[in-house]
C-alpha cells in the first residue's frame, strides 16, 4: 500500500473508531502501538495523528500519549467528521443536526442571493431547477445525476449570497446532500412540493424577490427535514 493510501486508511479507521465510541474519550493510544497495528512507519503514524489533531479528535501529551478527545472538541463541520458520523450509529442525529443547520443558514443565503446574485448565477439557478424537475419527473431522484445538480443548486445559492461566512459552510452542506443520497435516503420520485419550492426559490432569486426567495427555501428545507426525522 502506498504511503498516501496507508495514511488515509489509518486516519479513516481511527476517525471511525473515535466517532463510534470504540475509542472512548480520554482513551490513550501510543505511536508505537499504532505503528505496529497498521504496519506503518513513524512518519506515516505521526502524519495521521496530526490530521486527527487538526479535527480536534485527539490531543498529544508528552509522557502520556495520544488522548482521544470528547465529541465537544471535534470539528463537527469538517466533511470527514460528518461522513464518519453518517456511517455510524449516530447517523439519524447527525442528519437532523445538519438539517437544522441548513434551515438556519440557507434561507438567509437565498434571500441574500436574490439581492446580490450575478446575472450568470440567476440564469444558472433557473437552468438547474429545470434539470432537477426533468430528472425528478423521470423517477431518477435517487441518481448520481440528480445529486450532482442538486449539490450545484445549493452551492450556487451559498456563493450567490456574497457572504463569505455562509460560503464557508459549503463543504458541510455538500456533505449532507451526498450523505443522504449514498445512504439511500433520497427518493426516486422527489417530494413534488419540495421540488416546487426549489423552482420557486430559483425564480424569486432571478426576479430579485428576497422575501419570496427566503420563504421558498425555508419551506423546502422544512419539508426535507420532516422526511429525515
C-alpha positions as CSV (number, residue, x, y, z in Angstrom):
1,X,0.0,0.0,0.0
2,X,1.4,3.4,-1.0
3,X,2.3,5.9,1.7
4,X,-0.6,8.2,0.9
5,X,-3.0,5.3,1.0
6,X,-1.7,3.9,4.3
7,X,-2.0,7.4,5.8
8,X,-5.6,7.8,4.5
9,X,-6.5,4.3,5.7
10,X,-5.2,5.0,9.1
11,X,-7.0,8.3,9.5
12,X,-10.2,6.8,8.3
13,X,-10.1,3.8,10.6
14,X,-9.2,5.7,13.7
15,X,-11.6,8.5,12.9
16,X,-14.4,5.9,12.6
17,X,-13.4,4.3,15.8
18,X,-13.5,7.6,17.7
19,X,-16.9,8.6,16.3
20,X,-18.4,5.2,17.0
21,X,-17.1,5.2,20.6
22,X,-14.9,2.2,20.1
23,X,-12.1,4.5,21.1
24,X,-13.7,6.3,24.1
25,X,-13.0,9.8,25.3
26,X,-9.7,10.0,27.3
27,X,-8.5,6.7,26.0
28,X,-4.8,6.7,25.4
29,X,-3.0,5.5,22.2
30,X,0.7,5.3,21.5
31,X,2.6,5.9,18.3
32,X,4.5,2.7,18.8
33,X,1.2,0.7,19.2
34,X,-0.3,2.3,16.1
35,X,2.8,1.7,14.0
36,X,2.6,-2.0,14.9
37,X,-1.1,-2.3,14.3
38,X,-1.2,-0.6,10.9
39,X,2.3,-1.7,9.8
40,X,3.3,1.9,9.0
41,X,6.4,4.0,9.7
42,X,6.7,6.5,12.5
43,X,6.5,9.3,9.9
44,X,3.1,8.0,8.5
45,X,1.8,7.4,12.0
46,X,2.7,11.0,13.0
47,X,1.1,12.5,9.9
48,X,-2.1,10.6,10.6
49,X,-2.2,11.8,14.2
50,X,-1.6,15.4,13.1
51,X,-4.7,15.0,10.8
52,X,-6.8,13.8,13.7
53,X,-5.4,16.5,15.9
54,X,-6.5,19.1,13.3
55,X,-10.0,17.7,13.6
56,X,-9.9,18.1,17.4
57,X,-10.3,14.3,17.8
58,X,-7.1,13.7,19.7
59,X,-4.6,15.6,21.8
60,X,-0.9,14.7,22.3
61,X,0.5,14.9,25.8
62,X,4.2,14.4,26.5
63,X,4.9,11.2,28.5
64,X,1.2,10.3,28.3
65,X,0.5,9.6,24.7
66,X,-2.3,10.4,22.2
67,X,-5.6,11.1,24.1
68,X,-9.0,10.7,22.5
69,X,-10.9,14.0,22.8
70,X,-14.6,14.2,23.7
71,X,-17.1,15.0,20.9
72,X,-17.5,18.6,22.1
73,X,-13.9,19.2,20.9
74,X,-14.4,17.8,17.4
75,X,-14.5,20.0,14.3
76,X,-18.1,18.8,13.6
77,X,-18.4,20.8,10.3
78,X,-15.5,19.1,8.7
79,X,-16.6,16.8,5.9
80,X,-14.7,13.8,7.2
81,X,-16.2,14.1,10.7
82,X,-19.7,14.4,9.1
83,X,-19.0,11.4,6.9
84,X,-17.9,9.2,9.9
85,X,-21.0,10.3,11.8
86,X,-23.3,9.4,8.9
87,X,-21.7,6.0,8.6
88,X,-22.1,5.2,12.3
89,X,-24.9,4.6,14.8
90,X,-25.4,8.4,15.2
91,X,-26.5,8.8,11.6
92,X,-30.0,10.0,12.3
93,X,-28.9,12.5,14.9
94,X,-26.2,13.8,12.5
95,X,-28.7,14.2,9.7
96,X,-31.2,16.1,11.9
97,X,-28.4,18.3,13.3
98,X,-27.2,19.1,9.7
99,X,-30.8,19.8,8.5
100,X,-31.3,22.2,11.5
101,X,-28.1,24.0,10.4
102,X,-29.3,24.2,6.8
103,X,-32.6,25.6,7.9
104,X,-30.7,28.2,9.9
105,X,-28.5,29.4,7.1
106,X,-29.8,28.6,3.7
107,X,-33.0,30.7,3.7
108,X,-30.8,33.7,4.6
109,X,-28.3,32.8,1.9
110,X,-31.2,32.5,-0.6
111,X,-32.5,35.9,0.5
112,X,-29.1,37.5,0.0
113,X,-28.7,35.7,-3.3
114,X,-31.9,37.5,-4.5
115,X,-30.2,40.7,-3.7
116,X,-26.6,40.1,-4.8
117,X,-26.5,37.3,-7.4
118,X,-24.9,38.0,-10.7
119,X,-26.9,37.6,-13.9
120,X,-25.0,34.5,-14.7
121,X,-25.8,33.0,-11.3
122,X,-29.5,33.8,-11.6
123,X,-29.6,32.1,-15.0
124,X,-27.7,29.1,-13.7
125,X,-30.2,28.6,-10.9
126,X,-33.1,28.6,-13.3
127,X,-31.3,26.1,-15.5
128,X,-30.5,23.9,-12.6
129,X,-34.1,23.7,-11.3
130,X,-35.2,22.8,-14.9
131,X,-32.8,20.0,-14.8
132,X,-33.9,18.9,-11.3
133,X,-37.5,18.9,-12.4
134,X,-36.8,16.8,-15.5
135,X,-34.7,14.3,-13.7
136,X,-37.2,14.0,-10.8
137,X,-40.1,13.7,-13.2
138,X,-38.3,10.8,-14.8
139,X,-38.1,9.0,-11.5
140,X,-34.4,9.4,-11.1
141,X,-34.3,11.5,-8.0
142,X,-32.0,8.9,-6.4
143,X,-29.5,9.0,-9.3
144,X,-26.0,10.5,-9.2
145,X,-27.1,12.9,-11.9
146,X,-29.8,14.3,-9.6
147,X,-27.4,14.6,-6.7
148,X,-24.8,16.5,-8.9
149,X,-27.4,19.0,-10.0
150,X,-28.9,19.4,-6.5
151,X,-25.4,20.0,-5.0
152,X,-24.7,22.6,-7.6
153,X,-28.0,24.3,-7.0
154,X,-27.4,24.7,-3.2
155,X,-23.8,25.6,-3.6
156,X,-24.7,28.3,-6.1
157,X,-27.1,29.8,-3.6
158,X,-24.4,30.0,-1.0
159,X,-21.9,31.5,-3.4
160,X,-24.5,34.0,-4.8
161,X,-25.2,35.2,-1.2
162,X,-21.9,37.1,-1.4
163,X,-21.4,36.3,2.3
164,X,-18.0,34.6,2.9
165,X,-19.2,33.2,6.3
166,X,-22.1,31.4,4.6
167,X,-19.9,30.2,1.8
168,X,-17.5,28.7,4.4
169,X,-20.4,26.2,5.1
170,X,-20.4,24.9,1.6
171,X,-18.4,21.7,2.5
172,X,-20.9,20.8,5.2
173,X,-23.9,21.4,3.1
174,X,-22.4,19.4,0.2
175,X,-21.6,16.5,2.6
176,X,-25.1,16.2,3.9
177,X,-26.5,16.1,0.4
178,X,-24.0,13.5,-0.7
179,X,-24.5,11.5,2.6
180,X,-28.4,11.4,2.2
181,X,-28.0,10.1,-1.3
182,X,-25.4,7.5,-0.6
183,X,-27.4,6.3,2.4
184,X,-30.4,5.7,0.1
185,X,-32.5,8.4,1.7
186,X,-33.2,10.4,-1.5
187,X,-36.4,9.1,-3.1
188,X,-36.5,8.2,-6.8
189,X,-39.6,10.5,-7.1
190,X,-38.8,13.7,-5.1
191,X,-41.4,15.3,-3.0
192,X,-43.4,17.4,-5.5
193,X,-43.8,20.2,-3.1
194,X,-40.1,20.3,-2.2
195,X,-39.2,20.3,-5.9
196,X,-41.7,23.1,-6.5
197,X,-40.0,25.1,-3.7
198,X,-36.7,24.7,-5.5
199,X,-38.3,26.2,-8.6
200,X,-39.9,29.0,-6.6
201,X,-36.6,29.8,-4.8
202,X,-34.8,30.0,-8.2
203,X,-37.4,32.2,-9.8
204,X,-37.5,34.5,-6.8
205,X,-33.8,34.9,-6.8
206,X,-33.9,35.5,-10.6
207,X,-36.5,38.2,-10.0
208,X,-34.8,39.8,-7.1
209,X,-37.7,38.9,-4.7
210,X,-35.7,38.5,-1.4
211,X,-38.7,37.6,0.9
212,X,-40.2,35.1,-1.5
213,X,-36.8,33.5,-2.0
214,X,-36.2,33.1,1.7
215,X,-39.7,31.7,2.3
216,X,-39.4,29.2,-0.5
217,X,-36.0,28.0,0.8
218,X,-37.3,27.7,4.3
219,X,-40.4,25.7,3.3
220,X,-38.3,23.4,1.1
221,X,-35.8,22.6,3.9
222,X,-38.5,22.1,6.4
223,X,-40.1,19.5,4.1
224,X,-36.8,17.7,3.7
225,X,-36.2,17.7,7.5
226,X,-39.7,16.2,8.1
227,X,-38.6,13.4,5.7
228,X,-35.4,12.8,7.7
229,X,-36.9,13.0,11.2
